[in-house]
């Protein structure tokens, strides 16, 4: 049995990188919602809602792509 350790390392590195990126984008979405709540008190900015929507949409797209890769009926 032969293991391709380089390929295993690449898969682990990409998986870790994508996981960290999705968590950061989701955190930015939560930050956008927090800014929206703060803006309601100040009667001002509504850019927090668009920031949150874009971040959550990006996270949903990554999850949907992962499901597409895993489920063989989608191919």
PEBELSUL-V183736 format. One record per backbone hydrogen bond with DSSP energy under -1.0 kcal/mol. CO is the residue of the C=O (numbers start at 0). NH is the residue of the N-H. E is the energy in kcal/mol with one decimal. If there is no record, write none. Layout:
<<CO,NH,E> <CO,NH,E>>
This chain:
<<2,4,-1.3> <3,7,-2.1> <4,8,-2.4> <5,9,-2.2> <6,10,-2.5> <7,11,-2.3> <8,12,-2.4> <9,13,-2.6> <10,14,-2.4> <11,15,-2.3> <12,16,-2.5> <13,17,-2.7> <14,18,-2.2> <15,19,-2.4> <16,20,-2.3> <17,21,-2.6> <18,22,-2.2> <19,23,-2.3> <20,24,-2.5> <21,25,-2.5> <22,26,-2.3> <23,27,-2.1> <24,28,-1.7> <25,29,-2.2> <26,30,-2.2> <27,31,-2.1> <28,32,-1.9> <29,33,-2.1> <30,34,-2.3> <31,35,-1.8> <32,36,-2.0> <33,37,-2.1> <34,38,-2.2> <35,39,-1.4> <38,42,-1.2> <38,43,-1.4> <46,50,-2.3> <47,51,-2.5> <48,52,-2.5> <49,53,-2.3> <50,54,-2.2> <51,55,-2.7> <52,56,-2.2> <53,57,-2.2> <54,58,-2.1> <55,59,-2.4> <56,60,-2.1> <57,61,-2.0> <58,62,-2.2> <59,63,-2.6> <60,64,-2.3> <61,65,-2.1> <62,66,-2.3> <63,67,-2.3> <64,68,-2.1> <65,69,-1.6> <66,70,-2.6> <70,73,-1.1> <71,74,-1.4>>
